[in-house]
Amino acid sequence: MVTHMWKKPEYKIINTSSEVTMYAYVGK
């Protein structure tokens, strides 16, 4: 999975929003 890329400190804050968006993108 690509999730490990978004687990960075700078992404922690927007992780909730980005994770959902990324999951939807990767899921397609």
N, C-alpha and C positions, 0 to 999 in steps of 0.2 A: 504493500500500500504506500501511498504518497503522504499519508498523514504525518509520518515522522518529520517531514520537512516543515510542517506548520506548528510543530511543538516547540519552536524556538522562543526564547524569552520575549523578543520584540513582537511575536505573534500571539503571545499568551493573552493579551488584552482583547484582540480581535479574533482570537481563536474560535470563540463561540460562533461568530458570524461567518468567518472564513471557512470554518470546518463544514458548516452546513452547505455553503456555496460550493466548496470543493467537492464534497461528497456528491452533490447533485450533478456536478460537472463530470466527475470521474465515473459516476454511476451510469451515465448515458453511453 
